[in-house]
Every structure is written in C-alpha cells, then in structure tokens.
Amino acid sequence: MKKDMFTLLGGFLTALLFFFGTIGVSFEWFTTESINAFVIVVSAFAALAINAYAVWKNTHFVQGLRDWLRMREAKKQNK
C-alpha cells in the first residue's frame, strides 16, 4: 500500500513534468531524475516518521504499563 502511494506520487509528478513541457514551461531542476529522487526522499521520510512514532508509542506504553503494575501491586500489599 505505501509503495503504491509513492508510485502514484511519482506518476503524478511525471505527468506534471510532461504537462509543463507541453505548454512550454520548463524548469532546470524539474527533471525525471529530480522526481525520482524526491519520491525516494518522501518515502524515506515517511518510513522514518512511522518508525519514530512506533518507538515513541511503545516506549510510553511500556512505561505506563510498568507504572500501572506497580500501583496495582502497591494496592494489593496495602489490603
């Protein structure tokens, strides 16, 4: 699914490149190579963001679980 989204992004940018070429607008930096590089950067950033969120969530979830277990044990010992 993620790979398909990045493929669609690359296809859209390539279509945009051809559209600009058709109407006579050209940019030195907007080439097929720059589009491929941009798609790679976007996919790498998305993977980094997803993994950073997973690490953050797992770290805080485990810490919250440990705190909850400590409170539960403390309540059992106070009874």
HUFEN-V971298 format. One record per pair of residues at least 24 apart in sequence whose ideal C-beta (glycine too) atoms are under 10 Angstrom apart, sorted by the first residue. I is the first residue (numbers start at 1). J is the second residue. D is the distance in Angstrom with one decimal. If there is no record, write none. Layout:
BEGIN
((I & J & D) (I & J & D))
END
This chain:
BEGIN
((2 & 43 & 7.4) (2 & 46 & 6.9) (2 & 47 & 8.1) (2 & 50 & 8.6) (3 & 43 & 7.8) (5 & 42 & 9.4) (5 & 43 & 8.7) (5 & 46 & 8.5) (6 & 39 & 5.4) (6 & 40 & 8.4) (6 & 42 & 6.5) (6 & 43 & 4.6) (6 & 44 & 9.9) (6 & 46 & 7.8) (7 & 39 & 8.0) (7 & 43 & 9.7) (8 & 39 & 9.8) (9 & 35 & 9.0) (9 & 38 & 8.3) (9 & 39 & 5.8) (9 & 42 & 6.6) (9 & 43 & 8.6) (10 & 35 & 6.0) (10 & 36 & 6.8) (10 & 38 & 8.1) (10 & 39 & 4.3) (10 & 40 & 9.3) (10 & 42 & 9.2) (10 & 43 & 9.5) (11 & 35 & 9.4) (11 & 39 & 9.5) (13 & 38 & 6.9) (13 & 39 & 7.4) (14 & 39 & 9.6))
END
